[in-house]
Amino acid sequence: MMDFEDIDRRLVNWARWSRESRKRGRVYSAEGGWRPPQIWYPPGPKWAVDVEDARVVDRALLRLPRLMLWLLKYWYCARMRKEIICRKLKIRFGLFDEQLMIAQARVLTLCCSVGKRP
């Protein structure tokens, strides 16, 4: 049985996958992609994205009601503050945590019916 920490981890994985896949589609000028040869700080280890699981979560998210989908997109992908999300989606601030937990639970059940992990 999965818990809310696990679904939170899966949603964070999905958000990183979603943000990275959006970056790959952009075209930049050659000058903007240039980096100087000096490297002052060594690059840190990148967090590995589980692409297969992110796709399972993405398919599950497509079956959510629009309000829950945007709530999760704003919270995980855009990393907006609670106040801003509540204003955009017209949710009472006191009910934000409850709505987020309901959306997470719905994703959890949909992932079990759509994808690879029980």
Disulfide bonds with the S-S distance in Angstrom:
none
